[in-house]
Structure formats: structure tokens, C-alpha cells
Amino acid sequence: MAQNTPNFNTEIPAKLITPDRVPTRLGTLEFFDGMPTEATASKVLEHLTFLRGVEAFLSAIPAASVEALRAGLEGFGVTT
């Protein structure tokens, strides 16, 4: 037999609920029931891919600098 459970469904605090629209520097991101829309997911994925490319470029700078130093010293006749 089912029991009556008053106040079983507690109201969720507003600060825990994802709003339907969130303004960001990427533009306005839209959500439906807390899930990103297809356009929002695509926009965020594109941004993350761009950021990964920037990270890969920046990570390669130290290696390129060491290679330039090595080549420069080799040009002056320094050998190991």
C-alpha cells in the first residue's frame, strides 16, 4: 500500500539550478532542463578545440627555443 509522503519533493535551491541562458564571452549559452542545446555544445566544443591548439603551440615554444640555441651555437662552430 502506498503511503502519503507530504513534503517529499523538496524545492531545489535556485543557486543549484542551471539557468536557461548564461551570458559568457563566447556569447549566450542556452540550456534546456540543465542540458546544453546542440548549438551551445557545438560552440563550447569549438572553443575547447581552439584552446587545445593554443596550448599545444605554447608548449612547443621551449623546445623550439632550445633548438634555436643549439643551431646558433653550432653555426659558431661549437660542438659537443
QUIDAQUI-V160132 format. One record per residue. N is the residue number from 1. RES is the residue in one letter. PHI is phi in whole degrees, -180 to 180 (none if undefined). Layout:
# QUIDAQUI-V160132
{{N,RES,PHI} {N,RES,PHI}}
This chain:
# QUIDAQUI-V160132
{{1,M,none} {2,A,-73} {3,Q,-100} {4,N,-80} {5,T,-117} {6,P,-65} {7,N,61} {8,F,-68} {9,N,-89} {10,T,-76} {11,E,-68} {12,I,-80} {13,P,-61} {14,A,-59} {15,K,-71} {16,L,-96} {17,I,-92} {18,T,-75} {19,P,-68} {20,D,-70} {21,R,-137} {22,V,-128} {23,P,-75} {24,T,-137} {25,R,-74} {26,L,-83} {27,G,121} {28,T,-85} {29,L,-94} {30,E,-114} {31,F,-131} {32,F,-129} {33,D,55} {34,G,85} {35,M,-100} {36,P,-68} {37,T,-71} {38,E,-61} {39,A,-65} {40,T,-66} {41,A,-61} {42,S,-65} {43,K,-64} {44,V,-69} {45,L,-62} {46,E,-61} {47,H,-66} {48,L,-64} {49,T,-64} {50,F,-61} {51,L,-62} {52,R,-65} {53,G,-64} {54,V,-63} {55,E,-62} {56,A,-63} {57,F,-62} {58,L,-66} {59,S,-69} {60,A,-84} {61,I,-60} {62,P,-59} {63,A,-65} {64,A,-66} {65,S,-66} {66,V,-64} {67,E,-64} {68,A,-65} {69,L,-62} {70,R,-62} {71,A,-65} {72,G,-64} {73,L,-66} {74,E,-64} {75,G,-65} {76,F,-91} {77,G,93} {78,V,-76} {79,T,-128} {80,T,-101}}
